Amino acid sequence: MILLKKILVATDFGEASDAALAYGRALAQTFGARLDVLHVVENVLASAVGGEAYTAVFPDLQRDLEEAARKQLEELVIDNDTGPDARHARPVLVTSNSPAAAIVAYAREEQVDLIVVGTHGRGAVAQLFMGSVAERVVRSAPCPVLTVRHPEHDFVRPDALVAVAASSAPKQS
């Protein structure tokens, strides 16, 4: 039997991440699991090139980036926390220059049972040059990883669509 107590959804606020969140939310509701929604903010202080590139603007820039991401993450969690038996998702913000490593580290520290990530499904050439956060997470995660490709075949549908489909289906006698 599969037992999921802690599910982690990693988001970059894109469409693929939205699809991953739909899967993560459905799984969390089905298994009664805790749902953490994690976003990794780039550490602009660490990515500054050399000491001469540092200016007094960077601390403010970092704080602004983190605050904007925190607001967007909280809105995402609230917007998706619907239904009478919906479990509250927990927003998590991490600052790092390696999103995949930060996701894996968080999953390891929190003893997550499943990681859900969206994937953009880039072609082989783009994959070669840009890499993939989802691929790196799959390779180094301490638990199973569900990758959700958008807009491919969806198993999770919004409740409104399910209700409409059920009401418009022909009645069997």
VOBA-1610 file (N, C-alpha, C; in pm, whole numbers, padded with zeros to 5 digits, always signed):
BEGIN
Met+00084-00119+00000Met+00000+00000+00000Met+00088+00124+00000Ile+00050+00222-00078Ile+00123+00348-00083Ile+00071+00438+00027Leu+00164+00493+00104Leu+00128+00583+00213Leu+00201+00715+00192Leu+00126+00820+00168Leu+00184+00953+00148Leu+00139+01042+00263Lys+00237+01091+00340Lys+00206+01182+00450Lys+00250+01325+00420Lys+00357+01338+00339Lys+00411+01470+00305Lys+00438+01476+00156Ile+00374+01572+00090Ile+00391+01591-00054Ile+00448+01730-00077Leu+00547+01737-00163Leu+00611+01864-00197Leu+00585+01894-00344Val+00531+02013-00372Val+00516+02060-00509Val+00611+02177-00526Ala+00699+02167-00625Ala+00792+02276-00655Ala+00730+02360-00765Thr+00736+02493-00749Thr+00674+02581-00846Thr+00768+02692-00890Asp+00760+02724-01020Asp+00827+02844-01071Asp+00721+02942-01120Phe+00596+02917-01083Phe+00478+02998-01116Phe+00437+02989-01262Gly+00490+02893-01336Gly+00453+02874-01476Gly+00337+02777-01490Glu+00292+02759-01616Glu+00178+02670-01642Glu+00208+02525-01603Ala+00330+02479-01630Ala+00365+02342-01593Ala+00359+02324-01442Ser+00401+02425-01368Ser+00395+02420-01222Ser+00251+02421-01172Asp+00164+02496-01242Asp+00022+02497-01205Asp-00039+02358-01221Ala-00002+02290-01330Ala-00049+02154-01351Ala+00004+02061-01242Ala+00130+02077-01204Ala+00189+01996-01098Ala+00117+02021-00966Leu+00080+02146-00939Leu+00008+02178-00816Leu-00128+02112-00813Ala-00196+02105-00927Ala-00325+02037-00933Ala-00310+01889-00895Tyr-00205+01825-00946Tyr-00179+01686-00910Tyr-00144+01673-00763Gly-00056+01760-00715Gly-00015+01755-00575Gly-00132+01775-00481Arg-00218+01871-00513Arg-00336+01898-00429Arg-00430+01777-00428Ala-00455+01719-00546Ala-00544+01603-00554Ala-00486+01485-00474Leu-00357+01463-00486Leu-00294+01353-00411Leu-00298+01380-00261Ala-00273+01504-00220Ala-00276+01539-00078Ala-00416+01517-00022Gln-00519+01555-00096Gln-00655+01535-00050Gln-00690+01386-00043Thr-00649+01311-00143Thr-00678+01168-00147Thr-00612+01094-00031Phe-00488+01127-00001Phe-00413+01055+00102Phe-00417+01124+00238Gly-00480+01241+00247Gly-00481+01316+00373Gly-00341+01362+00410Ala-00262+01396+00309Ala-00121+01432+00331Ala-00104+01582+00347Arg+00006+01619+00412Arg+00045+01759+00420Arg+00101+01800+00283Leu+00067+01920+00238Leu+00114+01968+00108Leu+00199+02092+00127Asp+00324+02084+00086Asp+00415+02199+00088Asp+00434+02245-00056Val+00419+02375-00078Val+00439+02432-00212Val+00563+02521-00202Leu+00669+02480-00271Leu+00799+02543-00257Leu+00838+02621-00382His+00889+02741-00360His+00945+02822-00470His+01087+02860-00431Val+01179+02849-00527Val+01318+02885-00505Val+01345+03020-00569Val+01389+03117-00487Val+01425+03251-00534Val+01574+03255-00558Glu+01614+03314-00671Glu+01756+03325-00701Glu+01825+03414-00597Asn+01944+03373-00555Asn+02025+03450-00462Asn+02112+03546-00542Val+02064+03670-00558Val+02137+03766-00642Val+02268+03808-00577Leu+02276+03801-00446Leu+02402+03837-00377Leu+02512+03738-00412Ala+02477+03610-00416Ala+02577+03508-00447Ala+02612+03503-00595Ser+02521+03551-00679Ser+02549+03543-00822Ser+02617+03669-00877Ala+02644+03767-00790Ala+02717+03886-00834Ala+02858+03843-00876Val+02903+03897-00987Val+03033+03859-01041Val+03142+03947-00982Gly+03221+03891-00893Gly+03333+03965-00834Gly+03289+04071-00734Gly+03381+04116-00654Gly+03353+04215-00551Gly+03318+04351-00608Glu+03374+04387-00723Glu+03346+04519-00780Glu+03203+04531-00832Ala+03134+04419-00853Ala+02997+04424-00903Ala+02898+04451-00790Tyr+02943+04436-00668Tyr+02853+04456-00554Tyr+02824+04604-00535Thr+02697+04634-00517Thr+02658+04771-00483Thr+02558+04763-00369Ala+02525+04875-00314Ala+02428+04878-00204Ala+02288+04841-00250Val+02268+04831-00381Val+02136+04798-00435Val+02103+04650-00414Phe+02201+04561-00414Phe+02176+04418-00409Phe+02095+04372-00288Pro+02123+04419-00165Pro+02040+04373-00053Pro+01893+04411-00071Asp+01867+04532-00122Asp+01729+04573-00146Asp+01667+04490-00258Leu+01744+04463-00361Leu+01695+04382-00472Leu+01658+04242-00424Gln+01746+04182-00343Gln+01718+04048-00291Gln+01592+04047-00206Arg+01579+04144-00119Arg+01461+04154-00033Arg+01335+04172-00117Asp+01342+04256-00221Asp+01227+04279-00308Asp+01189+04152-00385Leu+01290+04080-00435Leu+01263+03954-00505Leu+01193+03854-00414Glu+01244+03842-00292Glu+01187+03747-00196Glu+01045+03787-00156Glu+01022+03915-00135Glu+00888+03962-00097Glu+00788+03940-00210Ala+00828+03970-00333Ala+00740+03948-00449Ala+00707+03800-00464Ala+00808+03715-00450Ala+00787+03571-00461Ala+00698+03520-00348Arg+00718+03571-00227Arg+00636+03530-00112Arg+00489+03564-00135Lys+00463+03684-00186Lys+00324+03725-00214Lys+00262+03636-00322Gln+00338+03612-00428Gln+00287+03529-00538Gln+00262+03386-00490Leu+00350+03335-00407Leu+00335+03200-00353Leu+00213+03190-00263Glu+00194+03287-00177Glu+00077+03287-00088Glu-00053+03297-00167Glu-00055+03381-00271Glu-00174+03392-00356Glu-00201+03260-00428Leu-00096+03195-00475Leu-00110+03067-00543Leu-00170+02963-00450Val-00121+02959-00328Val-00170+02861-00232Val-00315+02891-00194Ile-00348+03017-00171Ile-00485+03054-00135Ile-00579+03028-00252Asp-00539+03067-00374Asp-00624+03047-00492Asp-00655+02900-00516Asn-00567+02812-00477Asn-00587+02670-00503Asn-00640+02595-00382Asp-00665+02663-00273Asp-00713+02599-00152Asp-00865+02611-00148Thr-00932+02526-00226Thr-01076+02533-00238Thr-01141+02401-00202Gly-01270+02405-00184Gly-01346+02284-00155Gly-01360+02263-00005Pro-01469+02193+00035Pro-01497+02177+00177Pro-01394+02094+00252Asp-01330+01996+00185Asp-01232+01913+00255Asp-01090+01939+00206Ala-01067+02057+00154Ala-00933+02092+00105Ala-00837+02107+00222Arg-00722+02049+00207Arg-00617+02065+00308Arg-00542+02192+00277His-00505+02263+00380His-00430+02387+00358His-00289+02355+00313Ala-00250+02416+00206Ala-00114+02401+00156Ala-00025+02498+00232Arg+00098+02458+00252Arg+00194+02540+00325Arg+00293+02601+00226Pro+00295+02734+00214Pro+00392+02797+00124Pro+00533+02793+00184Val+00631+02761+00100Val+00770+02754+00145Val+00855+02830+00045Leu+00936+02923+00095Leu+01024+03002+00010Leu+01169+02974+00049Val+01251+02941-00050Val+01392+02910-00028Val+01474+02998-00123Thr+01587+03049-00075Thr+01676+03129-00159Thr+01798+03044-00193Ser+01825+03031-00323Ser+01936+02948-00368Ser+01963+02978-00515Asn+02083+02945-00561Asn+02114+02957-00703Asn+02103+02824-00775Ser+02063+02721-00702Ser+02043+02590-00761Ser+01906+02537-00721Pro+01803+02564-00803Pro+01668+02521-00767Pro+01658+02370-00740Ala+01718+02289-00824Ala+01709+02144-00806Ala+01770+02101-00672Ala+01888+02153-00641Ala+01953+02117-00514Ala+01870+02164-00395Ala+01811+02281-00406Ala+01728+02334-00296Ala+01603+02249-00276Ile+01541+02205-00386Ile+01421+02120-00377Ile+01456+01987-00312Val+01565+01926-00356Val+01608+01797-00302Val+01646+01810-00155Ala+01719+01916-00120Ala+01759+01937+00020Ala+01636+01954+00109Tyr+01539+02030+00064Tyr+01417+02049+00143Tyr+01344+01917+00160Ala+01333+01841+00051Ala+01265+01711+00058Ala+01334+01617+00156Arg+01467+01620+00156Arg+01543+01535+00247Arg+01523+01580+00392Glu+01534+01711+00418Glu+01520+01765+00554Glu+01380+01739+00611Glu+01279+01754+00528Glu+01140+01740+00574Glu+01087+01598+00561Gln+01170+01507+00512Gln+01132+01367+00492Gln+01004+01356+00408Val+01007+01421+00294Val+00894+01423+00202Val+00878+01285+00139Asp+00753+01244+00120Asp+00724+01113+00061Asp+00713+01116-00091Leu+00678+01234-00147Leu+00663+01247-00291Leu+00689+01392-00331Ile+00766+01409-00438Ile+00788+01542-00497Ile+00712+01546-00629Val+00638+01655-00651Val+00566+01674-00776Val+00623+01800-00842Val+00671+01786-00965Val+00727+01899-01039Val+00671+01903-01179Gly+00655+02022-01231Gly+00613+02039-01369Gly+00734+02035-01458Thr+00713+01994-01582Thr+00821+01995-01678Thr+00770+02058-01807His+00858+02131-01873His+00819+02202-01993His+00828+02115-02117Gly+00893+02001-02107Gly+00904+01911-02221Gly+00983+01970-02336Arg+01093+02034-02305Arg+01177+02094-02411Arg+01236+01985-02499Gly+01275+02022-02617Gly+01338+01928-02709Gly+01478+01891-02663Ala+01538+01795-02731Ala+01669+01742-02692Ala+01779+01848-02695Val+01777+01936-02795Val+01882+02038-02806Val+01870+02139-02691Ala+01750+02186-02665Ala+01730+02280-02555Ala+01767+02215-02423Gln+01733+02088-02410Gln+01765+02013-02289Gln+01916+02004-02268Leu+01988+01981-02377Leu+02133+01969-02371Leu+02197+02099-02321Phe+02152+02212-02371Phe+02212+02339-02335Phe+02160+02397-02203Met+02032+02381-02177Met+01973+02445-02060Met+01958+02352-01941Gly+01954+02221-01965Gly+01931+02129-01855Gly+01787+02137-01811Ser+01755+02068-01706Ser+01619+02067-01657Ser+01620+02050-01506Val+01551+02140-01439Val+01537+02129-01294Val+01470+01997-01261Ala+01362+01965-01333Ala+01290+01840-01307Ala+01381+01719-01322Glu+01463+01718-01427Glu+01553+01605-01449Glu+01654+01591-01334Arg+01709+01702-01290Arg+01806+01698-01180Arg+01740+01654-01050Val+01616+01695-01029Val+01543+01652-00909Val+01521+01501-00915Val+01477+01451-01029Val+01453+01307-01045Val+01581+01228-01015Arg+01695+01277-01064Arg+01821+01204-01046Arg+01872+01202-00903Ser+01837+01303-00823Ser+01898+01310-00690Ser+01798+01310-00574Ala+01671+01296-00601Ala+01570+01301-00494Ala+01577+01180-00402Pro+01547+01203-00275Pro+01547+01093-00178Pro+01415+01016-00176Cys+01322+01050-00266Cys+01189+00989-00268Cys+01139+00986-00413Pro+01026+00923-00438Pro+00972+00925-00575Pro+00939+01067-00620Val+00949+01088-00752Val+00919+01218-00811Val+00817+01197-00923Leu+00709+01273-00918Leu+00609+01272-01024Leu+00632+01396-01109Thr+00664+01376-01237Thr+00680+01491-01326Thr+00552+01506-01406Val+00505+01628-01415Val+00381+01658-01484Val+00413+01748-01603Arg+00385+01699-01720Arg+00411+01775-01841Arg+00284+01847-01883His+00297+01974-01907His+00181+02053-01947His+00197+02093-02093Pro+00102+02085-02176Pro-00040+02054-02158Pro-00076+01914-02206Glu-00004+01815-02166Glu-00033+01679-02208Glu-00159+01626-02138His-00182+01499-02147His-00300+01433-02093His-00311+01460-01943Asp-00421+01518-01901Asp-00442+01547-01759Asp-00534+01443-01696Phe-00493+01393-01580Phe-00577+01303-01504Phe-00660+01379-01402Val-00609+01494-01360Val-00677+01574-01260Val-00753+01684-01333Arg-00882+01691-01307Arg-00965+01794-01370Arg-01029+01879-01261Pro-01048+02008-01288Pro-01117+02092-01191Pro-01257+02039-01164Asp-01304+02051-01039Asp-01435+02001-00998Asp-01548+02053-01085Ala-01540+02180-01127Ala-01646+02238-01210Ala-01657+02164-01342Leu-01544+02129-01401Leu-01547+02056-01527Leu-01603+01916-01508Val-01571+01853-01396Val-01623+01719-01366Val-01774+01725-01353Ala-01826+01827-01282Ala-01969+01842-01262Ala-02041+01866-01395Val-01984+01952-01479Val-02043+01981-01610Val-02043+01855-01697Ala-01934+01783-01697Ala-01924+01661-01777Ala-02025+01559-01730Ala-02042+01545-01599Ala-02136+01448-01543Ala-02280+01487-01577Ser-02311+01615-01572Ser-02449+01658-01598Ser-02484+01652-01746Ser-02385+01664-01832Ser-02414+01662-01976Ser-02399+01523-02037Ala-02356+01427-01957Ala-02342+01290-02007Ala-02480+01231-02032Pro-02497+01151-02139Pro-02626+01090-02166Pro-02665+00994-02055Lys-02790+01000-02017Lys-02844+00913-01910Lys-02863+00772-01966Gln-02822+00675-01887Gln-02838+00535-01924Gln-02966+00482-01861Ser-03046+00412-01940Ser-03172+00359-01887Ser-03159+00216-01845
//
